[in-house]
Amino acid sequence: MKKIVSTFIFFIVLSNLPINAQEIAILKYQGGGDWYANPTALPNLIKYCNNNIGTTLSPKPETVEVGNSSIFQYPFLHMTGHGNVVFSDEELENLRNYLLSGGFLHIDDNYGMKPYITREIKRLFPEITLEELGAEHPIFKNSFSFTKGLPKIHEHDGQRPQAFAISHNDRIVLLFTSESDLGDGWEDPTVHNDTPETREKALQMGANIITYAFKN
């Protein structure tokens, strides 16, 4: 049954169906990290995408667990948090099958997640190197243009923002954004008191990621 569902999702993601045929979900994980961080972020990004890039996404994203077959129902998964991340062997197998079958995972480091998630990504894809994306990559040039690549939304350690990817068959299946904190920029304006310009920049980059995931 899992193989049938996986094949169906693979067809949906890679077909020429309209972008509004897609849905997204929040990925719940173990290890102690706050997978539930930034509760207003994804609903705000969904609203922005529906208003600006022609999607008709459900306003409230679902929550799915790494090891559950329900992840195959969602071509786009979003993951965030500040702390530790641990995947069991069964969860790794399920997530890997999902990604290689046409799924897409965006991991946004909300500060403090990097050492843990990079360890788990190596376990997830030991044969594929996590590579940094240059500013010329199409993900920065589809719905909105970012000539310098991933934008800086929040300052933490004074490091430059970086976008890393795992690719399979010339398609990004996993995107890891670090030292940017896109999710904070997606949150309600009163949460971080970001300027309208900063929030717009974060939302535009989020829309670019969703556009890429649904059209590649």
N, C-alpha and C positions, 0 to 999 in steps of 0.2 A: 504493500500500500504506500509506504514512504517513497519508494522509487517512482510510482505513478504520480504522486503529488509533486515530487521534485521535478519530474520531466515536464509536467504541466506548467509549473512556475517558470522553468527555463524557457518554454515557448512564449509565455506571456511577456517576459522581460525583453527577449530579443526580437520579438515580432514588431510589426509596424503599427500596432495599436496606438491610439491617441495617448498622449501623456496623462490624460485624466482617468485612464483605466487603472492607475496604480494607487497603492496605499503604503503607509509607513507605520512602523511600530518602534517602541522603546525596548531595548534589550536589558533584561534583568539578569544579573550575574552574582556569583558568590565571592567570598573573600574578605568582605567587610567594607568595601568601597561603597560610596553612596550613589548607586545606580539611579536613584530617584532625584538627583540634584537638578536644579533649574526647572521646576515644574511648569512654569509658564513659557518656557523657551520653545518647545516643539509646537504647541498650539499656535503661538504667534508666528512661527515660520510657516506653518501650514496656511494660516490666514493670508500671510504675505504672498505666498506662492499662488494661492487661489485668486488673489486680486491682481497679480502682476505677470504671471507666466502661463496662465490658462489651465491650471490644474483644478480638479474638483475633489480634493482630498477630504476625507472625513475630518471634521474640526477637532475631534478628540482622538489622539493616537492611542492604540492599544498597547498593552505591556505583554511581552512574551519572554519566556525563559530560554536560556541558551540551549539546554538539552531537550527542549520540547519540539515535537514535529510541527507545531503551529507556526514556527518561524518561516516555513515554506509557503505560507499564505501571504507573506509580505515581501515584495521585491526590494524594499529598502528598510534597513534596521539602523537605529541611532543608539549610540552608547556613550555615556559620559560618567563623570565622577571625579573624586579627589584622591582616592586611596587605592587599597589593594584589590587585585583582580585575580581570581583563581578559577580555571576551567578544569573540570574532571576529564578523564580520557573519553568518556561517553559524550560529554558536551563538545569536546574538540572535534570528534568525529561528526557529530550532527552539524556543527557550524561549518566545518570544512565542506561537507557534502552540499550544504545550502549555498555556499559561496561559489563552488565549482559548478553548480547547477544553474547559475545565472543570478544569484542573489547579490546584494550589495550591503556592506557594513560601513557606516561612518562612525569613527571613534573620535570624540572631541575631548581632549584633556582639559578638565576643569581646574587644573593645577594639582600636581602631586601624583598623577596617575602614570606618568611615562615609564618609570622603571619597571612597574608591574605589568603593564599592558604589553610593552615590547618583549618582555620575557614570555608572555603567553602567546604572542604572535609568532615567536620563533618555534614554539611547540606546535602551533596551528599549521604553519608552513615552514618546516625545517629546510626544505629544498629551495625556497624562494627568498630572495633578499628584499628586505624593506628598503625601498629606494625613495629618495627625496624628489619631488616634482619641481621642475623648473618653471619659471614664470611664463614660458611659452606653451605650456600644456593647455589643451583645449578646455579643461575644467575651469580655467581662469578667463576664458574668452567666449563663453556661449551666451547665456542670457544677459550677463553684464560683464564688462571688461575690467580686469585687474592686471594692469601692465607690470606690476611688481610682484605678482603672485599673491599668496595668502596674506590677507590684511591683518594688521595688529589691532586687536580690540581692547584687551586689558593687559596692563603691565604687571609682571610678577618678578622675574629675575633679571630683567634687562636683556634677555636674549631675543633674537629675531624669530618671527613666526616661521614655522616650517610645516609643509604638507608632505607626508610620507605615504607610499602606496605599495600594495601587493597587487601585481597584475597577473592575469591568466588569459592566454590567447588574445593578447593585445587589448585587454579590457581590465580596468581597475575593478577589483572585487572588494578590496578593503582600503579605505582612506583613513589615515590617522593624522589629525590636525593638532599641533602642539605649539605652545607659547603664543597662542592667538586668543583662545577662549571665546570662540564664536557663540557658544550657548549663552554666555553671560550677556552678549550683545542682543540675543534674541528675546531675552526676558522682558517683562513689563518695564517701562521706563523708570518707575519708582524703585525698582529693586536695586539697581546699581547707579542710578542717576547719570546714565550715559547721555551724551548729547544726541540730538536727532541724527546728526551726520554719522556718528559712530554706530548707532543702531541700524541705520540704513545700509551702511557698509557691511555689517555683519549679516543682515538679512539678505542682501544681494548675493553675498558669497554662499550662503545657505541655499538660495534658489539655484545658483550655478551647480552646486553639488547634486541637488535633486534632478535638475535637467540632465546632467551627465549620466546619472545612474539610470534614469528611465529611458534614455535614448541610445544607450550603448550596450 
